[in-house]
Amino acid sequence: MKMKPIQTPAAAAYTGLPELGFLFRAGLLWGLALCGYPHAGLAAPATNPPIDRFALVRRHNLHFQEARPENVLTLGNGNFAFTTDLTGLQTFPDFHHQGIPLTTMANWAWHSYPNPKHYTLRDVQRPLQVGGKTHLYPVVGFPYEDSNPASQWLNENPHRFGLGQIGLVILKRDGTEAGITDLKATSQDLDLWTGTVHCRFEIEGVPVQVVTVAHPNLDLVASSIQSDLFRQGRLGVRLRFPYPTHRDDPSDWSQPGRHRTVMGKVSARSLRIRREVDETRYQVLVEAGADFRTRNAGPHEYILTPDPDSGDDTFDITAQFAPHPVGNPLPTVREAQAATQAYWEQFWRSGGVVDFTGSSDPRAAELERRIVLSQYLTAIQSAGLLPPQETGLTLNSWNGKFHLEVHWFHAAHFALWGHPEMLERSLQWYVGFLPQARKLARSYGQQGARWPKMVGPEGRESPNHINPFLLWQQPSIIYLAELCYRAHPSEETLRKYQSVVFETARFLASALRYEQSENRYLLGPPVVPPPELWEIRPNNQFIVWKPEETFNPAFELAYWDFGLRVAQAWRERLGKPRQPEWDHILQYPSRLPQSPHPITGKPLYLHAENGTDLWTNPKRRIQHPSFLMAKGMLPGDRTDDVIMRDTFDAVLAMWDREQMWGTDFSMLAMTATRLGLPKLAVDCLFLPGQNNNFGLNGHSVQWHSYPVYLPSNGSLLAAIALMTAGYDGCKEPLPGFPKDGSWKVRFEGISPLP
C-alpha cells in the first residue's frame, strides 16, 4: 500500500494528522526524497521554529471603513453562507445590488419555476452525425435561450436562491429610517482566526456595535447587537423574504404575490417562519436573548424590537434556515460564537500555511494576503456537499449551477493543504450520481460513467451548443479521488471511490477510437476544447469551436492518459489485474498536436489537432492556453520539455492576456514550476490582465461582470502547493520560488502534487 509522503518532523507535527507523527517515529521517511530535504521553513525545529500561525492569519484580517458596493464580508461553513454589509448584517441591500449582493444561501436551497409545458431535454435535442454514427445532443440553447422557451426553462432551472435577509432597522431622531450615508465612524472587520465579523458605527452620535458569526455545523447565523438606541426604541431587526430568481442577485423583491410566508410566534423570545415558494418549502426559526415584539411591516417582512423599557442595550438573535422543521432550542449567540471560534482555530492550526516573512521581493506581502484570504473564501464557499458554483454561496452565476470542469480548480487544493475532508464532502455527489452518469454515457453509445458539464444537484445537463461536447471534466474525479488517497492511503479510501474511478476510466477508454492505419487512438469528434471560444469578432460576436470537426484536444489527450494511469494504479492497489484495453490505449496514444512557430519554425502545442492556425492567427489566442496544463496541473508524462518550454515562451509573448481567465495565471505558474523556471513562476502570478486580480476582500473579479470567481482562489492555492511542496520526483526544494535571496519561504502541512 502506498503511503503518504512525509516532508519533515515539523510537517508531521503540524498537519493535525496523528498518524503522520507515528509514521515518522516508525522511520518511514521515503517521502522526504520526493522534493529534497530540508525544505525552507521545514528544517529541524531547533533551528527553525514553527510558523506563528496566529500572527500569520491575523495580519490579513479584513478591515473596511468606507461603504462601497463591493465591500462585503461573508461568513459560512461550506454549505451555508451569510454575506454582511458594514452593519454586520444585511441592512442596505439596495446599495450593494450593483456590487456584491447581500445574500443568505445554502447548498440545499434550490428552486424551479413552474413548468406547465413539461419541458425535458428531448425538446432541445438535435441529431449530430459523426463518423457514421448519429446521436442526439441537447444543443438548442446559449446564446439563443431567449428564442427557445424549452431551452430557456431547462437552463434557468433548477437555480439557487436567496433564503432571506436579516438587517437592522435604524431610526433617526425625527423618526425616519436611517440610510447608509447616515452612518458615521464606520468600521467593518473580519477576524479570520475566529471567523467573526465585528462592526461599529454611529447614528447621530450614538454608537452601535454588532458581532456576527455563522455556525460551523448548522445553517445558522448568530448576532449580538449593542446600542443605547434599543433603550430609545430606535433600533430593531428586520427579516424579509424574496421570491427566488436565477439571476446573479438571487432575490426577487418584485413579485410578493408568487410566494407565501407564514409567521407564528413560538414564545416571547422565538418565532417560526414557514416559507412556500412554488414547490419549494423551507423554514426559519428565530430565537432571541430577550423578549421581543413582532410587527408585520409589509408582504413577507417582519420587524423585531425588544422592549425599550427593559433597560437592556443588547439584543442577541439567532436564526436557523432549514428545508425541514427546526427543533428548539437553538444555540445561544455565545454558544454559536464559541463553536465558530473553535472551528476556525482548528482550521488554521491543522491545515497548510505559507509564511513569506523576511522576503525582500515587494510582492511577497500581497501574495501572502491572497493566499490567506483564498484559504478562507474557499473554506466557506467551496467545501460543501455539492460541487460549488463559480460564485460559491455569495451570488448566482450561470443560474447557480456548478460547472464540473472547474471542480478541480475549486477544491483540489483542500487535499494538498491538509484538509482532504473538505474535498471529500463534494465527492459524495459523484458517488450518488453514478447511475445517471452511466445512463448518460449509454445515451451517446459509450461505456462507463460520463459526467455532465453544467448542472444542478439533480445532474441534468443544461442545453447549449457547448455543454454536451465539453469533455475535460471527465478525468477530474479520478484526479480528485487520487488526491484523497494520497492524503489517506488506505483500503477504505480505495473502496469508497473505486466505482467512480473505474467507471470513469471505462468512459475514457470508450470515448476514444482506434485508427488502425495510423496505429493510434483519437479523441473526438465531437469535442470542444477548454477555451470553448474559437474567436471573438467585433461587437463581441463569439465564434465557438465546431465540435463535429474538432479532434485530439491537447490537454484532454494528456488528461486521458493521466486518468487511465491512475485507474490502473488503483486496480493494482486493490489487488485487481490491470485492464488490457487501458494499457493498449496507453501504448498507442496520439501525439499532442503541434504546429510550427510562425517565425522560428519550432514546434508548438495546439489546442486541438484541427486548430492548426493558432500561432498564425492572433484572433485565436484567447481564453485558456489549456495545452500548458498538460505539464503543470498534470505531471507532463505526455509532453516534450523542449516543445513545452517553447510553447510557454510563445504564450507569454503572443497571447491576449486581456482574454484570459483568472485561473490561467495560476496554471502558467504551475507550468513554469515544472519547467524549472521559478522566477517566471512567481512573475506569472502577477502578470497584467483584467482578470488577474484579488480585491480587498480576496475576491477575483472576472470580465467586469463576475464580482466573485472562486476558481481563481482555488487554483492559486493549487499553484502555491506545487511551488512550495513540489511534485513526485522533484529534487528541488521550493521549486516555484527563486533562490536569489529575495524570497524567504516557510511552509507547513502542504503535500506534493503527482
Secondary structure, DSSP 4 states (H G I P E B T S, - for coil): -PPPP---HHHHHHSS-HHHHHHHHHT--GGGGSS-SSPTT-S-TTTSPPP-HHHHHHTT-EEE-S--TT--EEEE-SSEEEEE-TTSS---HHHHTTSS---EEETT-EE----TT---GGGGEEEEEETTEEEEEE---BT-GGG-HHHHHHHH-SEE----EEEEEEB-TTSPBP-GGGEEEEEEEEETTTTEEEEEEEETTEEEEEEEEE-SSSSEEEEEEEETTTTTT-EEEEEE-PEE-SSSS-EE-S-GGG-EEEEEEEETTEEEEEEEETTEEEEEEEEESS-EEEEEEETTEEEEEE-GGG---EEEEEEEEESSPPPSPPPPHHHHHHHHHHHHHHHHHHS-EEE-TT--STTHHHHHHHHHHHHHHHHHHSSSSSPPBTTTTTS-SGGG-EEGGGHHHHHHHHHHTT-HHHHHHHHHHHHHHHHHHHHHHHHTT--S----SEE-TT-PPPPBSSGGGB-TTTTHHHHHHHHHHHHS-SHHHHHHHHHHHHHHHHHHHHTEEEETTTTEEEE-SS-B-TT-EEEEEGGGEEEE--TTT---BHHHHHHHHHHHHHHHHHHHHTTPPP-HHHHHHHHSPPPPPEEE-TTT--EEE-SBTT-TTTTT-GGG--S--GGGGGBTTSB-TTS-HHHHHHHHHHHHHHS-GGG--HHHHHHHHHHHHHTT-HHHHHHHHT---TT----TTS---BTTTBS--HHHHHHHHHHHHHHHH-BTT--SSSTTS-SSSS---EEES-PPB-
